[in-house]
């Protein structure tokens, strides 16, 4: 293995670690209210998606029943 390549990989790993540490610092410095708003928004998006899937399932069942009865 090329020595320079190895040094580059170690340096890149440390840089990635530093970016990760900065991301964690930024995350933990977030305001609690902002995190709660984000979680609430995410939960409502998930609930909306589940409802849309439920509607899609109902339409597929109706189509299946219509095709079976014809």
Contact map, one row per residue, 1 for C-alpha under 8 A:
1110110000000000000000000000000000000000000000000000000000000000000000
1111110000000000000000000000000000000000000000000000000000000000000000
1111111000000000000000000000000000000000000000000000000000000000000000
0111111100000000000000000000000000000000000000000000000000000000000000
1111111110000000000000000000000000000000000000000000000000000000000000
1111111111000000000000000000000000000000000000000000000000000000000000
0011111111100000000000000000000000000000000000000000000000000000000000
0001111111110000000000000000000000000000000000000000000000000000000000
0000111111111000000000000000000000000000000000000000000000000000000000
0000011111111100000000000000000000000000000000000000000000000000000000
0000001111111110000000000000000000000000000000000000000000000000000000
0000000111111111000000000000000000000000000000000000000000000000000000
0000000011111111100000000000000000000000000000000000000000000000000000
0000000001111111110000000000000000000000000000000000000000000000000000
0000000000111111111000000000000000000000000000000000000000000000000000
0000000000011111111100000000000000000000000000000000000000000000000000
0000000000001111111110000000000000000000000000000000000000000000000000
0000000000000111111111000000000000000000000000000000000000000000000000
0000000000000011111111100000000000000000000000000000000000000000000000
0000000000000001111111110000000000000000000000000000000000000000000000
0000000000000000111111111000000000000000000000000000000000000000000000
0000000000000000011111111100000000000000000000000000000000000000000000
0000000000000000001111111110000000000000000000000000000000000000000000
0000000000000000000111111111000000000000000000000000000000000000000000
0000000000000000000011111111100000000000000000000000000000000000000000
0000000000000000000001111111110000000000000000000000000000000000000000
0000000000000000000000111111110000000000000000000000000000000000000000
0000000000000000000000011111110000000000000000000000000000000000000000
0000000000000000000000001111111000000000000000000000000000000000000000
0000000000000000000000000111111101100000000000000000000000000000000000
0000000000000000000000000000111111100000000000000000000000000000000000
0000000000000000000000000000011111110000000000000000000000000000000000
0000000000000000000000000000001111111000000000000000000000000000000000
0000000000000000000000000000011111111100000000000000000000000000000000
0000000000000000000000000000011111111110000000000000000000000000000000
0000000000000000000000000000000111111111000000000000000000000000000000
0000000000000000000000000000000011111111100000000000000000000000000000
0000000000000000000000000000000001111111110000000000000000000000000000
0000000000000000000000000000000000111111111000000000000000000000000000
0000000000000000000000000000000000011111111100000000000000000000000000
0000000000000000000000000000000000001111111110000000000000000000000000
0000000000000000000000000000000000000111111111000000000000000000000000
0000000000000000000000000000000000000011111111100000000000000000000000
0000000000000000000000000000000000000001111111110000000000000000000000
0000000000000000000000000000000000000000111111111000000000000000000000
0000000000000000000000000000000000000000011111111100000000000000000000
0000000000000000000000000000000000000000001111111110000000000000000000
0000000000000000000000000000000000000000000111111111000000000000000000
0000000000000000000000000000000000000000000011111111100000000000000000
0000000000000000000000000000000000000000000001111111110000000000000000
0000000000000000000000000000000000000000000000111111111000000000000000
0000000000000000000000000000000000000000000000011111111100000000000000
0000000000000000000000000000000000000000000000001111111110000000000000
0000000000000000000000000000000000000000000000000111111111000000000000
0000000000000000000000000000000000000000000000000011111111100000000000
0000000000000000000000000000000000000000000000000001111111110000000000
0000000000000000000000000000000000000000000000000000111111111000000000
0000000000000000000000000000000000000000000000000000011111111100000000
0000000000000000000000000000000000000000000000000000001111111110000000
0000000000000000000000000000000000000000000000000000000111111111000000
0000000000000000000000000000000000000000000000000000000011111111100000
0000000000000000000000000000000000000000000000000000000001111111110000
0000000000000000000000000000000000000000000000000000000000111111111000
0000000000000000000000000000000000000000000000000000000000011111111100
0000000000000000000000000000000000000000000000000000000000001111111110
0000000000000000000000000000000000000000000000000000000000000111111111
0000000000000000000000000000000000000000000000000000000000000011111111
0000000000000000000000000000000000000000000000000000000000000001111111
0000000000000000000000000000000000000000000000000000000000000000111111
0000000000000000000000000000000000000000000000000000000000000000011111
